Amino acid sequence: MLALFLIISSVDLRITDAVRSAFGDEVTVTQAAIDTRLLVGVDQVVITAMSAQRCGKVPAVLTFKKGNTETRRQVLLTLERERVLVKTSRDIQPGEMLSSSDIQVAHTKACDARDDLTLARLDDALGMIARVRLIRGAPLRASELSRPPAINAKDRIRLVISTGMLHASAPGEALQSGAIGQQIRVTNLISSRTQVARIIDAQTVEVIP
């Protein structure tokens, strides 16, 4: 259970401030039915949330303190969670790179389960590549985007080989496209061997032994 204390200042601010303190700045109260007669002469109110739920209908107990006496009432608070989402400004086809004109930030109130994969910052989407078709106005999720390739298939690259005390490099050619950190197949142009390497930057890959 979550309990907090609040000095009464007004009926409207009392519940909103209390719940914001308990559940975070993004939560607001849209409904809280309270008999205003309970507020007469009240010094303090304790709100005890009976659930860890952060949105929707939340049962709670309000304890009204008047000097040494207390009055308790069970209430049902209606909470909304404000969320910041990145949405598309137009239909986007797979393979397209997102620019600043393709995306926008939207503020919405929702009571669905929090989706940690939904993007909330423009920087997380700018320059990314659409993996699937994106519909205009749809929230963007990390799983729908991929990083742009740092190396493309048939690019000439430098292979770095490190084995124990041995450090060497050789010219190579990428057989696959990939982003930094990804593994791709490459050809060593000196030995003609096909190897697997991890992309370091736009010109360099590290051969995996």
C-alpha positions as CSV (number, residue, x, y, z in Angstrom):
1,M,0.0,0.0,0.0
2,L,1.1,3.6,-0.7
3,A,0.3,6.3,1.8
4,L,1.0,10.0,1.6
5,F,0.1,13.2,3.5
6,L,-1.3,16.4,2.2
7,I,-2.4,19.7,3.8
8,I,-5.8,20.7,2.5
9,S,-5.8,23.8,0.3
10,S,-8.7,23.2,-2.1
11,V,-11.0,20.4,-3.1
12,D,-9.7,20.4,-6.7
13,L,-6.0,20.4,-6.0
14,R,-6.1,18.1,-3.0
15,I,-6.6,14.8,-4.9
16,T,-4.6,15.8,-8.0
17,D,-1.5,16.8,-6.0
18,A,-1.7,13.8,-3.8
19,V,-2.0,11.3,-6.6
20,R,0.7,13.0,-8.6
21,S,3.0,12.6,-5.6
22,A,2.2,9.0,-5.3
23,F,2.1,7.9,-8.9
24,G,4.4,10.3,-10.7
25,D,4.2,13.6,-12.5
26,E,2.6,12.1,-15.6
27,V,-0.5,10.9,-13.8
28,T,-3.6,13.1,-13.2
29,V,-7.0,12.5,-11.7
30,T,-10.0,12.9,-13.9
31,Q,-12.6,11.8,-11.3
32,A,-12.8,11.6,-7.5
33,A,-16.2,11.6,-5.9
34,I,-15.9,13.1,-2.4
35,D,-18.5,14.5,-0.1
36,T,-17.3,18.1,0.4
37,R,-18.9,18.1,3.9
38,L,-16.0,15.9,5.0
39,L,-13.7,18.8,4.3
40,V,-15.2,21.1,7.0
41,G,-12.5,21.7,9.6
42,V,-10.2,19.1,8.2
43,D,-6.5,19.6,9.0
44,Q,-5.0,16.9,6.9
45,V,-5.9,14.1,4.6
46,V,-4.0,10.8,4.2
47,I,-4.6,9.0,0.9
48,T,-3.8,5.3,0.9
49,A,-3.8,3.6,-2.4
50,M,-5.0,0.0,-2.2
51,S,-3.4,-1.0,-5.5
52,A,-0.1,-0.6,-7.3
53,Q,-2.1,0.2,-10.4
54,R,-1.0,3.5,-12.0
55,C,-3.9,4.1,-14.4
56,G,-7.6,3.5,-14.6
57,K,-9.9,2.9,-11.6
58,V,-7.8,2.8,-8.5
59,P,-9.4,1.9,-5.1
60,A,-8.1,4.1,-2.2
61,V,-8.9,5.1,1.3
62,L,-9.1,8.7,2.4
63,T,-8.5,9.4,6.0
64,F,-9.8,12.9,7.1
65,K,-8.0,14.2,10.2
66,K,-9.7,16.8,12.4
67,G,-7.6,17.3,15.5
68,N,-7.5,14.0,17.3
69,T,-10.4,12.4,15.4
70,E,-10.2,10.6,12.0
71,T,-12.9,9.7,9.4
72,R,-12.2,7.1,6.7
73,R,-13.9,6.8,3.4
74,Q,-13.3,4.3,0.6
75,V,-13.2,6.0,-2.8
76,L,-12.5,5.0,-6.4
77,L,-10.0,7.3,-8.1
78,T,-10.0,7.5,-11.9
79,L,-6.4,8.1,-13.1
80,E,-5.0,8.9,-16.5
81,R,-1.4,8.6,-17.6
82,E,0.0,11.2,-19.9
83,R,2.3,9.6,-22.5
84,V,4.7,11.1,-25.0
85,L,4.8,9.2,-28.3
86,V,6.6,9.6,-31.6
87,K,4.2,9.2,-34.5
88,T,4.7,9.2,-38.3
89,S,3.6,12.2,-40.3
90,R,3.0,10.2,-43.5
91,D,2.9,6.7,-44.7
92,I,6.4,5.2,-44.9
93,Q,7.5,2.3,-46.9
94,P,10.0,-0.4,-45.8
95,G,13.6,0.6,-46.4
96,E,12.9,4.4,-46.2
97,M,15.1,6.5,-43.8
98,L,13.2,8.7,-41.4
99,S,13.8,12.4,-41.5
100,S,12.5,15.2,-39.3
101,S,9.6,15.8,-41.6
102,D,8.5,12.2,-41.3
103,I,7.9,12.1,-37.6
104,Q,6.4,14.2,-34.8
105,V,5.8,14.1,-31.1
106,A,2.3,13.6,-29.8
107,H,1.0,13.9,-26.2
108,T,-1.8,11.5,-25.3
109,K,-3.6,10.3,-22.2
110,A,-4.0,6.5,-22.0
111,C,-4.7,3.8,-19.5
112,D,-3.3,0.9,-21.4
113,A,-0.3,-0.9,-20.1
114,R,2.9,1.0,-20.6
115,D,4.7,-0.1,-23.7
116,D,8.4,0.5,-23.1
117,L,9.2,-0.3,-26.8
118,T,7.2,2.7,-27.9
119,L,9.5,5.6,-28.8
120,A,9.2,8.8,-26.9
121,R,12.0,10.9,-28.4
122,L,12.5,12.1,-31.9
123,D,16.2,11.4,-31.7
124,D,15.5,7.7,-31.3
125,A,13.8,7.6,-34.7
126,L,15.7,10.2,-36.8
127,G,17.9,8.5,-39.4
128,M,16.5,5.1,-38.7
129,I,15.3,2.7,-41.4
130,A,11.7,1.5,-41.5
131,R,11.6,-2.3,-41.4
132,V,7.9,-2.5,-42.1
133,R,5.3,-0.3,-43.7
134,L,4.4,2.5,-41.2
135,I,0.9,4.1,-41.3
136,R,0.5,7.8,-40.9
137,G,-0.2,8.7,-37.3
138,A,0.8,5.4,-35.9
139,P,3.1,5.3,-32.8
140,L,6.6,4.2,-33.6
141,R,8.1,1.2,-31.9
142,A,11.7,0.2,-31.7
143,S,11.0,-3.2,-33.3
144,E,9.7,-1.4,-36.5
145,L,13.0,0.4,-37.1
146,S,16.6,-0.6,-37.7
147,R,19.8,1.3,-37.8
148,P,21.1,2.4,-41.2
149,P,23.8,0.2,-42.6
150,A,27.3,1.5,-42.0
151,I,28.6,-0.9,-44.7
152,N,26.8,-2.1,-47.8
153,A,27.3,-5.3,-49.7
154,K,30.2,-5.1,-52.2
155,D,31.9,-2.2,-50.3
156,R,35.6,-2.4,-50.1
157,I,36.7,-2.5,-46.4
158,R,39.6,-3.1,-44.1
159,L,39.7,-6.4,-42.2
160,V,41.3,-6.3,-38.8
161,I,42.5,-9.6,-37.3
162,S,43.5,-10.0,-33.7
163,T,44.6,-13.4,-32.3
164,G,46.7,-13.3,-29.1
165,M,49.7,-11.3,-29.8
166,L,49.0,-11.2,-33.6
167,H,47.5,-8.0,-35.0
168,A,47.1,-7.7,-38.7
169,S,44.9,-6.1,-41.4
170,A,44.0,-6.9,-44.9
171,P,41.8,-5.5,-47.7
172,G,38.4,-7.1,-48.0
173,E,35.0,-6.9,-49.5
174,A,31.6,-7.0,-47.7
175,L,29.2,-9.7,-48.8
176,Q,26.4,-8.3,-46.7
177,S,25.1,-5.0,-45.5
178,G,25.1,-4.2,-41.8
179,A,25.1,-1.5,-39.1
180,I,27.8,-0.9,-36.5
181,G,28.0,-3.7,-34.1
182,Q,26.4,-6.3,-36.4
183,Q,28.1,-9.3,-37.9
184,I,28.4,-9.8,-41.6
185,R,30.2,-12.1,-44.0
186,V,33.2,-10.7,-45.8
187,T,35.9,-11.9,-48.2
188,N,39.6,-11.5,-47.5
189,L,40.9,-10.2,-50.9
190,I,44.4,-11.6,-50.1
191,S,43.4,-15.2,-49.2
192,S,40.0,-15.2,-51.0
193,R,38.6,-16.7,-47.7
194,T,35.0,-15.9,-46.6
195,Q,34.9,-15.0,-43.0
196,V,32.5,-13.5,-40.4
197,A,33.4,-10.1,-39.0
198,R,31.9,-7.5,-36.7
199,I,31.4,-4.0,-38.1
200,I,33.5,-1.4,-36.3
201,D,32.9,1.6,-38.5
202,A,32.0,2.5,-42.1
203,Q,35.4,1.2,-43.3
204,T,36.5,-1.3,-40.8
205,V,35.5,-4.8,-39.6
206,E,37.0,-7.1,-37.0
207,V,37.3,-10.7,-38.1
208,I,35.8,-13.2,-35.6
209,P,38.1,-16.1,-35.1
